[in-house]
């Protein structure tokens, strides 16, 4: 992912709220397992 512009990063939709979120460096090794946009959504307290 080095040298990639922000608008060209992969995105996913959050399972709880449905909002799109983009790839982050800290998720590099486990991007396939990332399902939620935030801790709030992961806890089930988000919208939806």
N, C-alpha and C positions, 0 to 999 in steps of 0.2 A: 504493500500500500504506500510505500514511500514515494513522494513526489506527485501524489494524486490531488487534484483540486477538490475543494469541499463539495462542489456541485456534482462531482462524479463519484462520490462515495456511495456504497450500497445502502439501501434503506429497507426497513421492515415496518409492518403495522403492529402495534401493541395488541396483545390478546385481550386486554381488559377494556381499554378505552378506544382502541382503533386508530389512534393517532400515529402518523408515520414518525419514525425516529431513524437517525443515521448511525452508521458505523463509528465506533470510537476506538482509539488505540488500545485502551485497556481491555477491550473485548476481542482483540486480535486472535487469540488462541481458541476462544469458544464462541465465536459469532453464531454458529449454527444452533447453540443452546440458548442464546439470548432471546427471550420471548416478550419481555415487558419493557416499557420505556422508562420506568422509575421504580423506586422502592415502594411508593404508595400503591401503584398498580399491582406489583408483585404480592403485596399484602392483601389485595382484594378490596381495598377501600376506595379505589378510583371509580370513575364513571362507568356505567355500563351494566 
